[in-house]
Amino acid sequence: MVRPDTILRNELMLNVTRDAVRSARASARWLGASERPLPDFLIIGAQRCGTTSLFQNLRKHPQVVEPITKEVQFFTMFHGLGERWYRSHFPRLQHGQQTFEASPYYFFHPDVPPLVSSMLPIAKLVVLLRDPVARAYSHYLHSRNLGVETLTFEDALEAEPLRLEAAFNKGLHTRAGRHLHSHFSYASRGLYASQLERWRAHVPPGRLKVVKSEDLNENPSKGYGELLDYLGLEPFTVDEFTRSNVLTNGERIALDTEDRLREFFVADSARLSAMVGWGATWQ
């Protein structure tokens, strides 16, 4: 029989070994960081709109080389660490290859557009947008499942303005401010037109592609092909399109809550439709 102190000692040794390997890998990335590329394109949002699925499907393309993590969050959380730190997350590329990242908080965070425009002046940006009511409820379920949300959906919507006011009072550069702003912005993140206008003030329309998540889900081959063309990647057929982070657990939003949210979003959705030429959207 193996003694408990032996098991503990072995576990500690294994943890030390793992930490050493991680440290060595991080050091190797950092030493060569200045020679690594910046991303060719970004998936900037929106959260709970299919960004993880799109990331997984784009990484299957033979010309695309993924970063060490999907969400680098450089422009929202780690900008103070500098360009070299950002470069350390991307691979060295061969001729014709591209790399990217997908941080869906970028689209909503008000400080990000000028930072991206300054550091990545030729990078292409992709925005996925979903029915804002469905997005808001999915966001709520996500926050609740993470254990950060204890209110009902209706009470969380009621509390949202005060929570976001507190976020800005604390400052989005602080962990507490980002926590409030990121986790509890259920309705505010669905005001897509306002966010798109903010991005268009810093990035020309030709470098900012807006895709409706529902269209991509209904006809993934067509939507995927159009994205490859926009990104300057060769045509490629995916054997099976990935669908990630489908989160409902059979729960449905209350009908009266849905009706009130539809009314809340109607003006912004109409403005978005006019901006991107979609016609009637999410009525």
N, C-alpha and C positions, 0 to 999 in steps of 0.2 A: 504494500500500500504506500502510495506517495504521500509524504508528509505535507501538511498545509504550508509550512514555511518554505518548503522546496518549491511548491507551486507559485507562491508569492514571489520568491526570488527569480524564478524563471520568467514570470510575467513582467517583473521590473526590468530584467535584462532585455526582454523582447521590446519593451517600450523605449528603452534607451537606444537600442539598435534602430528602431523605426525613426526616432527623433533625429538620430545621426544621419540617416539616409535622407530624410526630408531636408535637413540643414545643408547637406552636401549638394543636393539638387538645387536648392534655392541659391546657394553660393555660386554654383556653376552658371545658373541663369543670369545672376546679377553681374558676374565678371564679364560676360559677353553681351550685356544688355544693349550697349551703345551700337552694336552691329546688327541688332534685330530690327525688323520693320515695325512701323506703325500699321494699324489695321487698314485694309483697303475699303471695308464697309462695316457699318454698324447696324444691328437691329436695335432700335431705340425704344420700342414699346409697341403697344401699351401692355401693362401688366394684365394677366389672365385673358389674353387675346390670342394665344397660340405661339408665343415667341419661343418656347422650349421646343415645340414640335418643329417649327421652322429651322431652328438651330440644328436639331438632329438631322433634318433632311438635307440641309445645305452642306453639312460636314461629310455627307456621303459622296459629294461630287469629287471627282478625281483631281480637280484643280484647286480645291479648297483644303487648307490645312487649319485645323482648329487651334484655339489658344489653350492654355493649361486649365482654364475654367471658363464656363459659359458667361457668367456675369462678373466681369472684372470690376465694375463699379468705380472706375478711376475718376470719372468726372463728377460723381455724386459724393463719394466717400474718401477717396485717396488722392485727390488732385495735389495736395500738399507734398506728397512723396516724390513728385517730379516725373518728367518724361522718361527718364532712364528706368524707373520702377515700372512704368506702364509698358515700355518696350520689353521688359523681362518676361512678360506673360505671353509673348507671341513667338512663333517658331521662325527659324531661318527658312527662306523660301528658295525654291528653284525657279527658273525662268517660266513664266506663265502661271505660276501659282498665286493664290490670294489667301489672306487670312482675315479674321473678323472676330467680333464678340457680340453678345446679346445681353444688354442690361436694360430691362424694360422700365426701370425707374427714370432713365434719362429723359423720356418724353415728358414726364410730369414735372420734374424738378426745374424750377424757374431759372436757376443759375447755369444750367448745362449748355444751352444753345451757343452762347458766345464762346465758351471754353472749347467746345467741339469745333466751331468754326475757325478758331485761332490755331489749334493744334493740328487739325485734320482738314485743311482747306480744299482737298480734292476728294476726300472720302465720300462714298455714297451711303445714304441712309435709308433704312426701310422701317416703315411704321405699319403695324397690324392693328386694325380697329374692329371691335366687336360691338354688337348691340350693347349700348351702355347700361341697360337695366340688367341684362344677364351678366355683364362684366362686374357690375357692382355687387351682385349677390355672390358670385364666385369669389370675389375679393374678400367679402365678409366671411364666407365659409373657410377660406384659406387662413385668414387671421385667427378665426376661432379655433381651427384645428392646430395652429401653431401654439395655442394657449395664451395669446396676447389679447384676445377679445373675449369679454365675459358678458357683454350686453346682448340683448336680442337685436335682430337686424333693425327693427323699427327704432329702438332706443339708440342704437349706434348712429343711425342717420340723424336723429334728433341731436345727438351730442357732437356730430361732426364739425359744425362751425366753431364751437368752442375749443375742440381739440386742435383744429388747425390754427386757430388764433394763438393757442399756447405754443404750438410748434414754431411759429414765426417769432413769437416773443422770446423763446429760448434760443432760436437761431438754427437754421438748417445745417450749419457747420458743426453743431453739437450732436452727440449721439442721442440725447433725449429729444431734441427737435426733429431729427430725421426719423426717429421711431414713431412719433406721433404723425408726422407728415406722410410717411410711407405706409403705415399699417391702417390708418383710420380715414383715408381719403376715398371712401367708397363711391360717393356721388360725384365729388369734385373731379376725379380722374376721368369721368365720362363726358366732361365738357371738352370734347375733342377739338372743336373749332378754335377755341381760345388758345389751346396749347399749340395747335398747328400754326396759327398766326404768329405766335412767339418764335417758333422755329423758322418760319419763312422770313422773319425779319433779319435772320443771320445766315440762312442757307438758301441758295437759289432753288426754285422748284425742280430744276433738272437733276438735282442731286438728292431729292427727297421724294421717295416713292411711297404712296399711301395705298395699302391693300386692305380690302374688307375680309375679315377672317372667315365669314360665312361663305364667300365666293371661293376662297382657297380650300375650304373643307369640302364644298360641294364638287369642285372640279380641280383636285390637287395637281393633276398633270398639266393642265392649262396654266394655272396660276404659277406653278413651279417653273414652267418654261418661260413665262413672261419675266419672272424674277431673274432667271439666268441671263436672259437677253439684256435686261437692264443693268446687271452687274458685269456684263462683258465676259461671261463664262460660256464655254462651249455647251451645246445641247447635250443633255444627259437624261437617261431614263432611270428612275428609282424603282427598284423591284417592289418595295412596299413602303408606303408613306407612314411615318411614325406619327402617332397621336399621343401626346404626353399630357400629364396633369389634368385629366378630365375629372372634375371635382364637383359632385352633386350629392352623392350618397342617397339618392332618391328624394332629397328634400326639394321643396318648391317654394318660391316666394309667394306670400299672401297676395291675393288678387287686388285688394284695395291698395296695398303697398306698391305693387307693380303699376297700377293706374296712376298713382301720385308721382312715381318716378318718371313714367312716360311723359306726363305733363311738364315735369321739371326739365326734361331733356329736349323737348320738342323744338324750341327755338334754336338751340345750339346745333342740333342735328340737321335742321334745315339749312343753317348757315354753312355747316360742313359740306353738305351735299352740293351747295352752290359753289363752294371753293374747289372741290375735286371732281365735280361733274358726275355725281352718282345718281341724280334724280331723287325720288322719294326714298328715304332710308329709315329703317327701324321704326315704322309707324305702328 
